[in-house]
Amino acid sequence: CSADKGRPPRRGIEGEPNAEDVVAEIPRHATAVVNLPPASPQTHFFLFGRDKDDWSRWTVLHYDPRHQRAERVTDMEERWLATFSVVGESVFVVGGSTSQQERNSKRVVEFLVKEARWHERAPLAVGRRFHAAAVVKTAGGEEGRTLLGIFGGENEGGHLSSCEVYDVNRDIWFKLPDMRAKRTAPGAACLSGDSRVFVFGGFNDSSYLASVEFCRLEADYEEVTDTARTADFWQAAAPMRIARYGLAATPFRGRIIVA
């Protein structure tokens, strides 16, 4: 399938020389970093993508940074333009394109790291690709809740402002109020201990975006999202200095780095 259909033409971005050369592209492989319990304190890197020797095969690799080598763990289904999110000792793969017949998938699968196997989870309400994802641990209750938010993207209807949030423990999806802007290929991240989820950049029907918006996913998110409007739920944040799409966003020492 053509991943460039409907893309705005590349052009210079104000303040950035040779902007065509610096617009980020979606990587060929997704990478997840998993920290296992104290009995196995090493940080584990997993790579998901097409096999370098057999392009008809998709695999999961475990990379050992100490010995600088990778070994195959298991196979996986074809999955372009999905999100890969670490939740505890699992990696959740959401949406994307699985085949020519399923270009904007609703499928959600969990890769259980210790068992090296796949587990089907509840599907999205809206199929999408080129979206962003962020994991949030809410306060409240004895342990709080772990939520996986999915933001924007695109499908056969065009660019999306719609969002969904997944309650990992209950295997249920909830609809969030739409974002202020449609965003295809944005980035999303939150800081530890902070209920705010920031969504960065992307592009819409006419341009690349430098704008940033955020929402709060608290323990009472179900009650709030039932009645909240976009203008109340989503707030504008300071824009990025450079408009971009296909970006990555990650927390680092109390800040969020976007690249």
C-alpha positions in Angstrom: 0.0 0.0 0.0 1.1 3.5 -0.6 2.0 5.2 2.7 2.3 8.6 1.0 -1.3 8.9 -0.3 -2.8 12.1 0.9 0.4 13.5 2.3 0.9 17.3 1.9 3.7 18.2 -0.4 7.1 18.6 1.3 8.2 22.2 1.5 10.6 24.4 3.4 9.7 25.0 7.1 10.3 28.5 8.3 13.6 28.7 10.3 14.8 25.3 9.1 17.3 25.1 6.2 16.8 22.2 3.8 13.6 21.1 5.5 13.0 18.4 3.0 16.0 16.6 4.4 15.1 16.8 8.1 11.4 15.7 8.0 11.4 12.5 10.1 10.2 9.3 8.5 8.6 6.3 10.3 11.4 3.8 11.0 11.4 0.3 9.4 11.6 -1.4 12.8 9.9 -0.6 16.1 11.9 -0.9 19.3 10.6 -1.6 22.8 12.7 -1.4 26.0 11.4 -3.7 28.8 12.7 -3.6 32.4 12.1 -7.0 34.1 11.9 -7.5 37.9 14.9 -7.5 40.3 15.6 -11.2 39.7 16.6 -10.2 36.1 17.6 -6.5 36.4 19.0 -6.2 32.9 17.2 -3.9 30.5 15.9 -5.8 27.5 15.6 -4.4 24.0 13.1 -6.0 21.5 12.8 -5.2 17.8 9.7 -5.8 15.8 9.7 -5.8 12.0 10.5 -7.4 8.7 13.3 -10.0 8.6 16.4 -8.6 6.9 17.0 -11.9 5.0 13.4 -12.8 4.2 11.1 -9.9 3.5 8.0 -12.1 3.6 8.6 -12.8 7.2 8.1 -10.6 10.2 10.0 -11.4 13.5 10.6 -10.3 17.0 14.3 -10.0 18.0 15.9 -9.7 21.4 19.0 -7.5 21.4 21.7 -8.0 24.1 23.5 -4.6 24.4 26.3 -6.1 26.5 27.3 -8.7 23.9 26.0 -6.5 21.0 24.0 -9.3 19.3 20.4 -10.0 18.5 18.5 -13.3 18.4 15.1 -14.2 17.1 12.4 -14.8 19.7 9.3 -15.5 17.7 7.4 -14.5 14.5 4.8 -11.9 14.2 2.1 -10.8 11.7 2.8 -8.1 9.2 2.2 -4.8 11.0 3.1 -1.5 9.3 2.6 1.9 10.9 1.4 0.6 14.3 2.3 1.8 17.8 4.4 -0.4 20.2 3.9 0.5 23.8 5.6 -1.1 26.9 3.2 -1.9 29.8 4.9 -3.7 32.6 6.4 -6.9 31.1 4.4 -6.7 27.9 4.4 -4.8 24.6 1.1 -3.7 23.2 0.8 -3.4 19.4 -2.1 -1.2 18.3 -3.6 -0.5 14.9 -1.5 -0.1 11.8 -1.7 -1.9 8.4 -1.7 -5.7 8.5 -2.4 -6.3 4.8 -3.8 -4.8 1.6 -7.2 -5.8 2.9 -6.7 -4.3 6.3 -4.9 -1.0 5.8 -6.3 0.7 8.9 -6.5 -2.1 11.5 -8.5 -2.1 14.7 -6.5 -5.0 16.1 -4.7 -4.9 19.4 -2.2 -7.6 20.4 -0.1 -8.0 23.5 3.4 -9.6 23.3 4.1 -11.3 26.6 7.9 -10.9 27.0 8.6 -13.7 29.5 6.5 -16.2 27.6 7.5 -15.0 24.2 3.9 -15.3 22.9 1.1 -13.2 21.5 -2.3 -12.5 23.2 -5.3 -10.9 21.4 -6.8 -7.9 23.2 -10.0 -5.9 22.8 -9.9 -4.0 19.4 -10.0 -0.3 18.8 -13.4 1.3 18.1 -11.8 3.2 15.1 -9.2 1.5 12.9 -6.2 3.7 12.3 -2.5 4.0 11.3 0.1 6.7 11.7 -1.3 7.4 15.2 0.6 8.1 18.5 0.4 6.2 21.8 1.3 7.0 25.4 1.1 5.0 28.6 -0.3 6.7 31.8 -0.4 5.4 35.3 -3.3 7.2 37.1 -3.3 8.0 40.8 -6.1 6.9 43.1 -7.2 3.6 44.5 -4.7 1.2 46.0 -2.5 0.9 42.8 -4.2 3.2 40.3 -4.9 2.2 36.8 -2.6 1.7 33.8 -4.1 3.4 30.7 -2.9 3.3 27.1 -3.9 6.3 25.1 -4.2 6.4 21.3 -4.2 9.7 19.5 -5.0 10.8 15.9 -3.6 9.0 12.9 -5.5 8.4 9.7 -7.8 5.9 8.0 -10.0 5.7 4.9 -11.9 8.7 6.1 -8.8 10.9 6.2 -6.8 12.6 9.0 -8.1 11.9 12.5 -8.6 14.0 15.6 -10.3 11.2 17.5 -8.7 9.5 20.5 -9.3 6.4 22.6 -8.0 5.2 25.9 -7.5 1.6 26.9 -7.8 0.3 30.5 -5.2 -2.4 30.5 -6.5 -4.3 33.6 -10.1 -4.4 32.3 -9.4 -4.9 28.6 -11.8 -2.1 27.7 -11.5 0.9 25.3 -13.2 4.3 26.0 -13.6 7.2 23.6 -12.0 10.5 24.5 -13.1 13.9 23.3 -11.5 14.7 19.9 -8.3 16.8 19.9 -8.4 20.4 18.8 -6.6 19.5 15.6 -6.5 16.5 13.2 -3.0 15.0 13.5 -1.5 12.3 11.3 1.9 10.9 12.5 2.1 12.9 15.7 4.1 12.1 18.8 2.8 11.6 22.3 4.3 11.3 25.8 3.8 11.9 29.5 6.0 12.3 32.5 6.2 9.9 35.4 3.7 10.9 38.1 2.0 13.5 35.8 -1.5 12.8 34.5 -1.0 15.1 31.5 -0.5 13.5 28.1 1.1 15.8 25.5 0.5 15.3 21.7 3.0 16.9 19.4 3.0 18.0 15.8 1.8 15.7 12.9 0.1 17.0 9.8 -3.4 17.6 8.6 -5.2 18.3 5.4 -3.0 21.3 4.5 0.2 21.6 6.5 2.8 20.2 9.0 2.1 21.1 12.6 4.2 22.7 15.3 1.3 22.9 17.7 1.1 20.9 20.9 -1.9 20.1 23.0 -2.5 18.1 26.2 -5.2 16.4 28.2 -5.3 15.0 31.8 -6.1 11.3 32.3 -7.0 11.1 36.0 -8.5 8.2 37.9 -12.0 9.6 37.2 -11.4 9.8 33.4 -14.6 7.7 32.7 -16.9 10.3 34.3 -15.1 13.2 32.8 -14.9 11.9 29.2 -18.7 11.2 29.2 -19.5 14.8 29.4 -16.3 16.7 28.5 -16.0 18.8 25.3 -12.9 19.2 23.2 -12.4 22.8 24.4 -12.5 21.7 28.0 -10.6 18.4 27.8 -7.8 19.5 25.5 -5.6 22.5 26.3 -3.0 24.2 24.1 0.7 24.1 25.1 3.7 26.0 23.9 4.3 25.1 20.2 7.5 23.4 19.0 10.1 25.6 17.3 9.9 23.5 14.2 6.8 21.9 12.6 7.3 18.1 12.1 5.6 14.8 11.6 6.6 11.1 12.1 8.4 12.3 15.2 9.2 10.4 18.4 8.5 11.8 21.9 9.9 10.4 25.1 10.3 11.5 28.8 13.8 12.1 30.0 14.9 13.4 33.4 11.7 15.4 34.0 11.4 16.7 30.4 10.0 15.4 27.2 12.4 15.1 24.2 10.9 15.3 20.7 13.0 14.3 17.7 
